[in-house]
C-alpha cells in the first residue's frame, strides 16, 4: 500500500539530518556558533516525524501497517529496475523511533560533552550524517537502498571514530573499523549479486513477500541457494554488528569521543546486522544450516564479549565488550527463527536505552575525572556524582537482568527460548546464554565496584564533580527507559506488533518463574558476589596485577588481533612481497632481458658497418663463396 498522511513525507526522516550535515559541512566556520543547535534540532525534528508516522500507523489494522513510498527510479537498465523506495512497517518504525529518540538524547548530551572542542560543529555534522545513513538503512524498501545506508553508516563511523585525527590511535582505529567492515560488506555485495541473479530484483516485496501470509520468491529457494544467500548476509551482519570473526574493530573504536561510542554501540551501527537478519527472515527460514550458523556465531560471540569485558580496566572498553556480548544474544535469538525474532528486536531496543545510558554515564565520569578512563584510578565516586551514579546504577541493574528491569524481561526470554529449541543444540545454546548471563553480572559488577565504591584512588590534581544538566538530563531519560522498556515490550504485545513482518511467533510467552529463569537469577547473584569479593571488599591496587592466563587473554581481546595478523595480515604481506619479487625478477626481468639482448645484438651487428668499401667487398666475396659452396653440396647430394 502507498504511504499517506505523515507517512507520505517519510523522506523527511532522512532529509532533515542529511540537510543538517550538509549545512554544517558546507557552511564552514561561520556556523560554529550555532552548529550544535542546528544538528540537535534536525535530529529532534526527525524524531517528531517518526512519532507522527508511528501514531498514524497505530490507527491501521495489523495487515495495513505496511506503507511503501516510491521516490524515483534509482536504476533502470533493461530488465533490472530498482526504485529509490522507502518502507514503513512495524519493524522499520521501531528502529526509526530508537535511532532518532536515543540519537537525539546523544545529540543533547554532546552539547555539553563537546562544549570546549574547537571542531564541535563538524562533530555534529558527522552525527547528523550518521543518523541519516542509519535511517536510510532501516527504511530502505529494497536491499539496494539498504546497502546505500549500509555503506553510509560505514563512512560516517569512520569519520566519527577518527574525529580526533591528530591522535595516531584514533586514526588507526578508524582505518581498522573501515577495513574490517569492508570485509563484511563483501558479503552484502555477494548477496546482492546473488539476488539479482536468482530473483532478478532486490525488492523486499518480491523476495520476502508483503506480510506474514504473503509468500515471496524466497519461499521457492532451494536449500543450497538459501544457505549461500543466508551465509553471505550473515557475513555482512558480522561486520557491522562486530560478531565473530569480524569483531576486532569494536574495542579500538573507543578512541572516538564518548557520544560516538554511545551512538555506535547502543542504538545504531551494531544493531544493523540484527535488523538485516530479522528483515531477511524468509530467506533464513529456508535454510536450517544458515540459521544454525547464526545461533552458533551469536552464542560464541556473547561468551567472547563477556570474557573480554572481564579483563578491561578501561571503562569504555569494558562496556564495548559488553556490547559485543549483548549483540551476540540478539543474533542467537534471531537464529531461532520465529520463536526469537521479536525477542531479538525487543532486547535490541531495551539494550539501546541501558547501553546508551551506560556509555554516556562513562562519559560523565570521564568529564569529572580529567578524561581518565582507567577504572583503577576511580573509587568512591558515588559521593561526588550522585546523578551519574544513580542512572549508571539503573543501567547496570538492567543489563545484568535484575528482576523487573529491562534486561530481566528481554534477556531471560532469549535464554528461555534457546532452551525451548530442544535437543542437543538447544541445551548447548541455552547453556552458553546462561553462562554468559553469569559472566555479565560479574564484569558489570566489577565496573560498578571499581568506579563508585571503595576508597578513592585518583591523583591529587583530580577533582571529581557532577556533569552539567545538559548531560545529566539525557542520562535520567535513558535510565527511565532502562527500567521500564523491557517489560513494556515483552508484556505489551511487541511480538504481535511485529507479527505482520516476521510472522506469528511460536508459542512462547514470558514465564515469571521457570527453571532457566531461576538459574539465571542464581548465576547473576553468584557473579555479582564474586565481583564484590574481588573488587568491593578488598583494597584495589592502582596498577593491574599480571593475572591468570584467562585474564591476560581477555586483556588482549582473546588474541583476536594476533589471530588476524597470523592468518590474514602476515600472509598478505608475504604474498605482496612475493608479487613484488616476481614482478621485479620475473615480468620486469623478462622485459629487461629481451631489451638488453636486442640492444646488445644490435650493438654487435652495428660494428660490421665500418664504412670501408674493401670491408664490404670482402664480405661480398665470402658471402658469394658460401653460396657457391652450398650449391655444390646440394648438386653432389
N, C-alpha and C positions, 0 to 999 in steps of 0.2 A: 504494500500500500504506500501511496505517496504521502510525504510529510505535509502537515498543515499546522496553522497556528504558530506557536513558538518553535515547534519542531521544523517548520519550513525555513527558519533562519538559524538552523543548527550550525551553518557555516560560520556564524559569528563566534561560536565556541573556539574555533581555531583562529579566525581572523583577528579577534581582539588581542590576544597575547602576541600574535605574529606582528601586528601593527605596532604594538608597544616595543618589540625588539627592533623593528626597522627604524622607528623614530629615534630610539636611544642610540643605535649604532651609527645611523647616518647623520643625526643631529650633532654629534661630536660634543665638545666640551661645553657648548652653550646650553646643554641640557643637564649639566652636572647638578645644578641647584635643586631641580625638581624631578630628576630622572627616576629616583627611587619611588617617589609618589606615583608617577605615571605607571611604572611597572606593576606596582601593587594594585592600583586601580584597575588596570587591564585584567589582571588575574581575578579580582573580585567581580568584575563585570562578567567575565566568562562563567564564573560560579553562579551568578544570578541567572544567566540564560539557562544554565544547566538545571537549576532548581525549577525554573518555569517550565522547561520541557518535561522534567520528571513529574511535576504536578499534573500537567496535561496528560501524560501517559497513564497516570493513576485513574483517570476518568474513562479509560478504554477497557474493554473486556480483555481477558488473557490473550486470546488469539489475535487481537487487534493492536497489540503493543509493539508492532514492528513497522517502522516507517523508513522508507528509502528516499534520499534526496539526491537527485541527479544534477550535478553542477555543469559538466560539459563532457564531451568525448575526449578522453585522455589519449587513447591510442586507437587509430582507425587504419589498419594495414591489412587489406584483403579480408580474409576470414577472421582475423584477430581484431576484436573490438573490446576495448577496456574503457569503462567510464570512470570519471572522477566522481565517485558516488560516496555518500555518507550514509551510514546505517545507525538508526536509533532503535534500540530494543532494550529489554531489561538488563542484559549483560553490559552493553556499552554504556548505558546511562549510569549504571552503578559505578563503573570506572570513572566516568566524567565527574560525578559528584566527589569521588575520592580524590582525584587528581587536582581538580580546581579548588575543592574545600581545604584539604590539607596543604596543597600548594600555596593557597592564599595565606594561610597561617604562617607558612615558612617565609613568604614574602614580607609579611608584617614583622616577624621576628628579625629578619635580615636588616630591616631599617635600623634597629639598634645595634645588631652584631657588627654590621659593616659601616657604622657611622663614621669612623675615622679612616676608612680606606679611601685613598685618592681616586680609585677606579670604581667606586660604588655604582656609578651609572652604568658602566659596562657590565658589572656583575648582574644587575637587574635585567639588563638586555638579554644576557645569556639565560637567566631564569625564565624569562618570558618565552624565549626561543625553545627552551626545553619543554615547557608546558604545552606550547603549540605543537611540537613534534609528537609528544606523547598522546595528545588528543587526536592527532591525525592517525596514529597507530590504532587506537581503540575504536575510532569512529569510521575507519575505512570500510567501505561496502564491498570490497574485494581484496584479495591477497596482494594485489599490486599497490593499491593505495596504502594498505597496512605496511607494506615493505618500505614505502617512501617515509612514513612516520618512523619505522624501524631504523632506517639509516639516519634520519634527522635526530633521533634520540642519541645515536652513537656519536654524531658530530657535536651536539650540544654537551654531552657528558665529557667529551674530550676537552672542550673549551672551559667547562666548569672545574673539572678535576685539576687542570693545569692553569687555573686562573692566576695563581701566584707563580707565574712562569719564571720569575727571577730565582726561584728555588730549584736547584737541579733535581731534587727528589720529586717535586710536583710535576716538572716537565717529563721526567721519566715515567711517573705513574700514569700520566695522561696518554703517553705514547703506548704504554703497555696495555691500558684499557682499550685503546683504539685497535691495536693489532689483534689482541685476543678476541675481541668482538668481531673482527673481520673473519676470523676462523669460523665462528658460529654463523656469520652471515652467509658463508658458502653453503651452509645447509639450507638457508632460506632461498638463496638463488637456485640451488638444485631442485628444491621443492617447487618453485615457480615454474621452472623449465619442464619438470615432470607433469605438472598440472596442465600446462598448455599442450603438451604432447598427448596426454591421455584424455583430457576433458575439452581441450580447445578453448578454455576460458579460465579465469582466476576468480570469477564471481562467487560470492558466498551462496547466493540463491541457487545457482546452477549446481554447485558442488555439494553444498551442505544441506540444501533444502531451505524452505521458508518457515519452518516451525517444527514442533515435536512430532506432528503427524504427517508432515510432508517429507517425502524421501527425495534426496538429491542424487546426483551421479555417483557420489561416494559409496552409496549402498550397493552399487554394481561392481565395485572394485574386487579384483582377485586378491587373495591373501598376500601374495608376493608383492604386488604393486602397492597395496595398502601398507605393508610393513616398510617398504622402501620409503614411501612418502612420509609415514609417521616418524621414522628414524631421522629423516632429513629435517623435518620440523622440530624434532627434539633437539637436534644439534644446534639449530638456531636458538631454541629456548635456553639451552645450557649456556650459551654465550651471554645472552642478555641477563639471565637470572643467576649467573655465577654458580652453576651447578657443576659437579664433577663431570668431565675433567677440565672444564674451562673456567675454573673458579679463581685462578691465580691473580686476576686483576683487582678483585674486590677489596682486599685489605689495603693494597697500595693506594687505592682511590681515596683513602682517608687523608691524603695530603692536601686535598681541596678544602675550602672553608667549610665549617661545620654545617651550615644550612644546606650545602650541596650534599653532604652525607645524608642528611635527613630526607632530602628530595629524591636522591637516587636510591637509597636503601630502605625507604619506607613506602612511599605511595606511587612511585613511578617506574623507573627503569627496570629494577629487578623483578617487578611484577609482570613485565611484558611477556616473559616466557610462559607464565602460568595462564595468562589471557590467551596466548596463542594455542596452547594445548586444549584448554576448555572450549574455545571457539571452534577448534578443529575436531571436536569430539566424534562426529560421524565418521571421520577418517580413522581415528584410533579404535572405534568400535568394530571396525572390520579386520583388525589385526590383534590377536591376543599377545603376539610377540612384542609388538610395539608398546602396548600398554604395560606389559611386564617389565620392559626395559625402563619405561618411565618410572614405575614404582621402585625399581632397583636403584636407579640414579637418585631418586628422592630420598630413599632410606639411607643410602651411603652418604649422601651429602649432609643430611640432618645430623648424622653422627660425627662426620668430619668437622663440620662447622662448630658443633658443640665442643668437641675436643680442642679445637684451635682457640675458642673463646676462653678455655680454662687456663691457657698459658700466657695470655697477653696482659701486660701491665699498662699499656696504652689504652685508655678508656674507650676511645673511638674504635680501635681495632678489636677490642673485646666485643663491642656492640656489632661490629661488622661480621665477626664470626657468628654472632647470634643471628644476624640477618640471613646469612648463608644457610644456617640450620633451619630457620623458620620457613624459608622458601622451599627447603627440602620437604618439610611437612606438606606444603601446598602441592608440590609435584607428586608426592606419594598419594595424596587424596585424589588428584586429577587422574592418576594412573588407575585408580579403582573404577573408573567409568562413571556410570550414572549414580552409583552409590556415593561418589565422592566429589562430583563437580561442584555442587552447591557448597559443600563443606570447604573445598579449596578456596572458593571466592569469599566465603564468609570469613575464613581465617585471614585471607589476604586483606580484607577491609579492616578487620579488627587490628591486625598487625600494623596497618598503615597508621593507626592512631597511636598505639602504645610505643611503636618503634620510633615514629617521628618525635613523640614526647621524650623518649629516652635520648635520642641524638641531640635534640635541642636542649635538653637538660644538661647533657655533657658540654654543650657549647656554653651554657650559662655558668657551669663550673669553671670551665677554662677562662671565661671572661673575668671571673673573680680571682683566678689563680695565675694571672700573668701568662696565659696561654700554655701553661704546663699541662701535658696530657698524661703524665705518669701518675697512676693512682697511688703508688708507694710514697708520693710526696703530698698526699692529701691527709685525710683522717680528721674526724670530729667536725666536719663541715656542716652538719645539721644545725649547729648553733648559729652559724653565720648566714646560711642560705635556706631559710625555712620554707619559702615558697618552692624553690627548686627541689629541696628535699622531699616535700610532700608530693609534688607532681611526679618527680622521678620515682619515688617510692610506689605510687599507684601504678605507674608503668611497669615497674619491677614485679609487683604482685600479679599484674595481668599476664605478663609473659611467662611466669613460672607456673601459671594455672591455679592461682589461689581461688578457692571456691567463690562462685558467684561473680567473678570478674571475667573480662572478655576471653582471656586465654583458656579459662576453665571450660567455657561452653564450646569454643571452636576447636582447640587442640585436642581436648578429651574426646570430642566427637570423631575426629580423624583417627585417633588411636582405636576407638571402639569399632569404627568402620573397617580398619585394617584387620583386626582380629575376626570380624564377621565375614571376611573374604573366605575364610575356612581353608582347610588343608594345610600342607607344609608351608606354602608361600604365605598364607595368612598369618600363621604362627610366627614366621621369621620377620615379616614386615611389621606386625604388631609388636613383637619383641624389640625390634630396633627403635620403633617410635616410643615405646615405653621407656627404654633405656635412655633415649635422647631427652625425655622429659626430666628424668632424674639428673642428668648432667646439666641440663638447662638451669634447674634450680640451684645447682652447685655454683656454676660460673657467674650467674647473675647475682646470687647472694654474695659471692666473692667481690664483685664490683660494688655492691651496696655497702658491705662492711669496710672495704678498703677506703671508700670515698667518704662516707658520712659518719662512721663510728670509730672508736678507738682514740688514741691520743694524736695530737697534731704532729705532722711530720714535715711541714713546709719550712722554707727558709725565712729568716727574719724580715727580709725585704718584701715578702708577700703578705698582702692584707686582704683576706677573703671578704667578699661582700656580695650582697644580692644584686641581681641584674635589674635594669630599669623595667618599668611596666610594659613598654613596647615589646619586651622579650618575655616577661612572665605571664602576660595575659594569654598569648598563644599556648603556653605550657599548661595553663589551667584548662583551657578549652580541650586540648588534647587529652588531658588527664580525665576529664569527664567522659570522653569517648572511650578511653582505656577501661573505664569502669563498666560502662553500660552497653557498648556497641555489640559485643559478642552475644550477650543474652538477647538483645533486641533482634538480631539477625536469626539466631537459631530458634528462638521461641516465637518469633514474629512471622513465621511463614516465608522466610527468604528462599527456601527450596521451591516453594510454589511460585514465587515471583520469577525465578529463573527457569521454571519448567518449560515455558514456550520456546526457550532457546536450547536448553541442554536435555530436555526430556524429563518425564516424571521420574523422581528419584526412586530407587529401590527401597523397600520397606526399611527405613532406618530413622527412628525418632530419638530425640535426646533422652537418655536414661539418667535420672537423678542419682541412682545408686546402681552400680554394676561392678563386676569383678575387675575389668580393666580400669575403670574409674577409681576404684578403691586402691588398686595397685599404683596408679599414677599419683594419687594423693600421698600414699606412704613414701614413694620414691622422692616426691617433692620435699617432704619433711626430712628425709634422710640426707638428701643433697644439701639442703639449707643448713642442717645441723653440722655436717662435715665442714662446710664453709665457715660456720661460726667458730667451730673448734680451732680451725687453722688461722683465721683472719680476724675474728671478733673477740675471742677470749685470750688471745696471745698478743705479745708485742710484735708488730710487723717490722722487719728490717727495711731500711730505706733502699739498700741495694739488694737486688733479687738474688737468692741463692742459686746454686747450679741446678738443682732439681733432678728429678729422675729422667729416665730415657723418654718417657711419655711427655714430660714437661718440656724437655728440650725439643722434641719433635713438634709439639704444639707451638712453641715459640717460633719455630721455623716453618710454620704453616704446613705441617706434616710433609715437609720436603717437597711440596708441590713445585716450587721454582727449580729445585735441584733436578727433579724428575723431568721437567720441561726442558731444562738445559741439556740433560743427558740424552733424551730421546729426540728432541727437535732442534735445539739451538746448535749444539756442537756438531751433530751430523750435518746440519745445514751449512755450518762453517766449513766442514771438511768437503762437502760437495761443491761449495763455492770455490774453495782453493783448488780442488781437482779440475773444475771447469776452467778456472783461470790458467792453470798449468797446461791443460790440454789446448786451450786457445792459443797460449803463447808458444808452446812447443809443437803442437800438432797442426792446427789450422794456420797460424801465422808462420810456423816453421816451414810448412809445405810451400806456402806462398812465397816466403822469403827465399827458400831454397831454389825454387823454379826461377825466380827473378835473378838470383845470383848465378845460376847455371847459364841462363840466357846471356846475362851480362858478361860472364867470363868467356863463354864461347865466342860471342861477338868480338870481344877484345882480341882473342887469339886469331880469329879469322881476319880481323882488320889488319893484322900485321903483314898479311900476304900482299896487301895492296901497298907496294913500296913506291910506285910512281916511276920505276925504271923500265924502259922498253925491253932491255935484254932479259930482265927477270920474267916479263910476261911472255917473251918469245921462248925462253927455256921451259916455262910452264906449258906452253902450247906444244912444244916438242915432246915433252914427257907424256902429256895427255894423248897426243896422236900415237905415240909408241904403245901406250897401254891399250888404246882402242884397237890398234893393229894386232897386238898380241892376243887380245880377246877374240878377234875374228878368226885368227889362225887356229886357236884352240877349238873353236866351235866347228870349223871345217874339218879338222883332223878327226874329231869325235863323231 
